[in-house]
């Protein structure tokens, strides 16, 4: 294994804190644990935010957070786990961006910090105190780290574009419905 350094201990601490937080956050969505809404309530919220179909998108986000968080805690498959967390939280950051930066105003500060931290773990690796180390880095090869880092931005862009398209379609539909209501009301 080699000599454990302060960097290894720091990686363990960051992986554990970040991963456990995301695991809990994901199980709120999937199972309603820790005061969460569960899949039905979270799916309804996702639907209203433009993530369609809401229940399936909530399941994907919840799985990314739960499985990604567990992978980070264990330090196993760190590139995939970190990318899953970074992707889900980057989408969350975009959702919060209209509220500004600071978390106190519902801004993007918290999810953006989590996404960036997860990407940093992907780039640096899990450290020696990890299952990736014990398995000879079978799921943490240098090319896997690069692939994970490269995959997050386009994946986030696709999800966000789909959301914006759904919201634009909703706006057109609402405008059309309002115009029909005005025309019917004016002809009475």
CORKA-V130472 format. One record per backbone hydrogen bond with DSSP energy under -1.0 kcal/mol. NH is the residue of the N-H (numbers start at 1). CO is the residue of the C=O. Records with the same first field share a line. If there is no record, write none. Layout:
NH=CO, CO
This chain:
9=5
10=6
11=7
12=8
13=9
14=10
15=11
16=12
17=13
18=14
19=15
20=16
21=17
22=18
23=19
24=20
25=21
26=22
27=23
28=24
29=25
30=26
31=27
33=27
36=33
38=28
42=38
43=39
44=40
45=41
46=42
47=43
48=44
49=45
50=47
51=46
57=53
58=54
59=55
60=56
61=57
62=58
63=59
64=60
65=61
66=62
67=63
68=64
69=65
70=66
71=67
72=68
73=69
74=70
75=71
76=71
81=77
82=78
83=79
84=80
85=81
86=82
87=83
88=84
89=85
90=86
91=87
92=88
93=89
94=90
95=91
96=92
97=93
99=96
100=97
105=102
106=103
107=102
108=100
109=101
112=108
113=109
114=110
115=111
116=112
117=113
118=114
119=115
120=116
121=117
122=118
123=119
124=120
125=121
130=128
131=74
132=75
134=130
135=131
136=133
137=132
140=137
145=141
146=142
147=143
148=144
149=145
150=146
151=147
152=148
155=151
156=152
157=153
158=154
159=155
160=156
161=157
162=158
163=159
164=160
165=161
166=162
167=163
168=164
169=165
170=166
171=167
172=168
173=169
174=170
175=171
176=172
177=173
178=174
179=175
180=176
181=177
182=178
183=179
184=180
185=181
186=182
187=183
